[in-house]
């Protein structure tokens, strides 16, 4: 049985999500304890619970201890079959984080997976936006052989959520390695600025214009789409997601979330400033994509590597956890002003 201390390293919900995903893929029972021990409200929150239960559906797992507030869970997976599933978060809990839990599992399913995720947050704090997942993570995974598409039915924001997303995945079962060791030349910067039922205040346009001005001041041009969304009358909100593409196939992303009392111009500037910080360092993945790729690199067939500008707590935690669960060893080394992260996958 895999034994995981959920309070180790960052002590975040990511440890729970990744542990469940790897247990399902390896078809090994899991016992995880001290779940989110370092958080203000330890244990499973509704979004974590739904992530575990959805993962369990994908692999017909028996689960013990799965209830809100629980700090200990036992997870007994079987084969990952595929098919149609539904998840219902019921709060503004992050839909992207639920996707990040189940996506590695879907890669190893027997047949395609069609997952409908309802009543959650597509664009919430402490989580990538749904458009970051669509335009940065999924294209990168597609290059590793995992084909997945996301359709946003309803955008959802804090505090009510009420967002809905459809995820479709064609399994790979044999992921290709990722070798990204050159930034190349910047080819273009794109983006999408979204607001839901805030069109009269020109929120999406203001976010876009502030981002364009900030990027221009940094010496960069961009094309940013404006989406005045009306999919969710129960919860207004906004976000902006930017991504840069290079001649060597790199995709560098950044995003920002609108909040009550936060000016739209500040949202746009925030995302643009983050992207400029990445582009000035010339990494091959941004700091958020870096930790997301760790499980896929470990499960790929062959040697993978990328360059990132710094080692975050999430990256350090994910490397530690995947090494513990899979036996794969990662090497982190300094290359100029960047960090090279590499491993030999077990795929």
Order of alpha helices (4+ residues) and beta strands (2+ residues): beta-alpha-beta-alpha-beta-beta-beta-alpha-beta-alpha-beta-beta-beta-alpha-beta-beta-beta-alpha-alpha-beta-alpha-beta-beta
